[in-house]
Amino acid sequence: MNAITKFAAGSIVLLLLAAPVLAAADEAPAKNQGAKGAPAASASAGAQSPWGGPLGKNFGAAIGAGLIIIGAGYGIGRIGGSAVESMARQPEVATNIFTAMILVAALVEGVTFFALIICFM
């Protein structure tokens, strides 16, 4: 395995191991009780994640979105690289290859957008 694959695999494992810790932090009961049993305001009470929910609530959706984007980038990169290589080998059919490349890249992006919408529903 090359270094990038090892780094990506290690990052995914660390993120998956951190998810239960973040979820448990969201479900921790309030220990500070104010007058008449009302929870006292604390500095971390309004802690929000960058994804809009409480810290860790949408963590799975964020990991899914990241994996989707990585996969789409890899797929479009492979499409572009193969198309350029094919055009270099057969310049007379470059127009047909370019048209097919754009069509396939558009389909990959369409599936990517669909997956992102499903991920955040």
Secondary structure, DSSP 8 states (H G I E B T S, - for coil): --HHHHHHHHHHHHHHHHHHHHHHHHH-----B-GGG-B---TTTT-B-TTSSBTTTTHHHHHHHHHHHHHHHHHHHHHHHHHHHHHHH-GGGHHHHHHHHHHHHHHHHHHHHHHHHHHT-
